[in-house]
Amino acid sequence: GCIRSFSLSYNGEIGDIGISAIVRELPPSLSELGLDECGIGDVAGEHLLAWAGKSSKSLLLCIEGNRFSQNLRKRFITLSDRSKNIKLVI
């Protein structure tokens, strides 16, 4: 089988380094990713945005309660607005 849903939400100690490493290993089969309140800033957010932008499948991305700048938040929203495949909870 393949992983379709993965959540690390509410693990605030993961932070940018942990999430950046995890994002590099996420399988293309993923359709739901939960990273609410994981202490993520713009460093990992950039990796996450790039990964989500490559997704060709329907994707639910939950990233509430992190430390993204307003600029990065707007870029996530723009990606979600432009892609019919990405549903965003930010």
Secondary structure as UniProt FT lines:
FT   STRAND          5..7
FT   TURN            9..10
FT   TURN            12..13
FT   HELIX           15..24
FT   TURN            28..29
FT   STRAND          32..34
FT   TURN            36..37
FT   HELIX           42..54
FT   STRAND          59..62
FT   TURN            64..65
FT   HELIX           70..82
FT   STRAND          86..89
//
